[in-house]
């Protein structure tokens, strides 16, 4: 099978011009089939604040009421997505921005209310990559925003790390899949304030140990949970790294 590389990018990387340009330069260097999945939570928080909408994040996951969903749709599906597409076009990479609603790519259902009411947050139920694969076969690079739909006319906010993982798992039926989670650090750190304390190999036991001790927390938890899920379901390689290393393969490698 052919190789496909899925890059998920978020954090400061997509919101600061210098780091975004560095990411897109590195993305350009990756040969073969590729997909870019993005977040943009910081931008969503900033725009919500401008509109007087309070942001609530619990364990790295955004609480999405109706007003927050509108902001997320505008920021993720609009501003951030099209900024990335324009940047790729300027580098000669023909690309198209999509959400989970476009091409019926990702259907989800609203997360049931438990101890926490996450609001209009979607849990992925079905991934349909047929049209996505047609685009890829024509050398068109999909840029996927973290929004899904329920098949009944409603959009749902869905964690971008989850979207990247679920796309990667589905695409293992057609490709050898390599999944890179890219953010502002060089990898998962054993000492949070030391950027050089990268954990080069991380298995689930070590992840659990670091999570219980608080070394791994907040937004890193869903990233790693999704990384382990992808690895268990046939993804060849899962790497946590920064924007300067996505073409070089350095960072934290997920091991079973």
Buried (B, 14 or more C-beta within 10 A) or exposed (E): EEBBBBBBBBBEBBBBEEBBBBBBBBBBEBEEBBBBBBBBBBBBBBBBEEEEBEBEEEEBBBBBBEBBBBBBBBBBBBBBBEBBBEBBEEEEBEBBBBBBBBBBBBBBBBBEEEEEEBBBBBBBEBBEBEBBBEBBEEEEBBBBBBBBBBEEEBBBBBBBBBBBBBBBBBBBEBBBBBBBBBBBBBBBBBEBEEEEBBBEEBBBEBBEEBBEEEBBEEBBBBBBBBBBBBBEBEBBBBBBBBBBBBBEEBBBBBBE
